[in-house]
């Protein structure tokens, strides 16, 4: 597999920092899946992970930022059996890969909303990476076969 950082960008979409814009990304991903014949099991987990990451960026990243929000999602294929998305935003530095997964509740009654997005991403994705570059957060999400390590 090509390193996610070396894979060429095949398509990109920019959105406004509004939760309703996440639907545009879902439609765009469906079009890419059909066009490029993604392996069937990959879309659900990847789309769920992208939606979760975008919701967090839109909801939290720009609360105290005076500059205009920038959010872009890049699509790439690091291998024929893998699909990758890179989410870029100009919010303050935040590395979601460093966040510890919330513990699971023992019952529905004791469950709390929030904090489980990273757990979902780790479950569904074969790679999650973060880097801060040129004033932008870059979150890389790859769905594909998981390595045996």
C-alpha positions, 0 to 999 in steps of 0.5 A, a space after each residue: 500500500 502506498 503511504 497515505 501521504 504519498 497517494 495522489 489526490 483524486 478529487 476534493 470538496 470544500 464545505 462551509 462550517 455548517 452541519 448541513 454541509 455534511 450531506 454534500 460530502 455524503 453525496 460526493 462520496 456516493 458518487 466517488 464510490 460508484 465511479 471508482 467501484 469501491 470495495 463494497 464493505 468500505 463505504 459504511 465505516 468510512 462515511 460514518 468516520 468522515 461524518 463524525 470527524 466533520 461534525 466535530 470540526 464544524 461544531 468545535 473547531 471554529 468557536 473562538 477563531 476569528 478567521 474564516 473557516 476552511 474545510 476541505 475533504 480530499 479523496 485518494 486511493 492508497 491501494 486498490 482495496 483501500 479508500 482514503 479521505 483527508 479532512 483539512 481545516 484551519 481551526 486550532 491544532 487538535 489531534 483526534 488520534 491522541 484522544 483516548 476512546 471513551 469507556 463503554 457504558 454498562 447499560 443504556 441508562 448509564 450511557 453518555 452522549 459523546 466521546 465515542 467517535 474515535 472508538 468508531 473510527 478505530 473500529 472501522 478504519 485501517 489507518 487514522 493519521 494526524 499532522 498539523 501543516 501550514 496552519 491546517 489540521 490534516 486528519 487522514 482516514 483510510 478504510 481497507 484491510 487491517 494489517 495483522 500487527 
